Amino acid sequence: MESSEFYLELSSDILGTYRNLNNNNTSDIN
């Protein structure tokens, strides 16, 4: 696997996790 592919997948995973957290705890973050 190329490192660029790995980082792309990793960042998208982190982004998805952050979005889920943001959706679940909007009042906490804002």
C-alpha positions in Angstrom: 0.0 0.0 0.0 1.3 3.5 -0.8 1.7 5.9 2.1 -0.5 8.5 0.3 -3.3 6.0 0.2 -2.8 5.2 3.8 -2.9 8.8 4.9 -6.0 9.5 2.8 -7.8 6.6 4.4 -6.6 7.6 7.8 -7.7 11.2 7.5 -11.1 10.3 6.1 -11.6 7.9 9.1 -10.6 10.7 11.5 -12.9 13.1 9.7 -15.8 10.7 9.9 -15.2 10.1 13.6 -15.0 13.9 14.3 -18.2 14.5 12.4 -19.9 11.8 14.4 -18.7 13.3 17.6 -19.7 16.8 16.4 -23.2 15.6 15.6 -23.6 13.8 18.9 -22.1 16.6 21.1 -22.9 19.8 19.2 -23.7 21.7 22.3 -20.5 20.6 24.0 -18.3 21.7 21.1 -20.1 24.9 20.4 
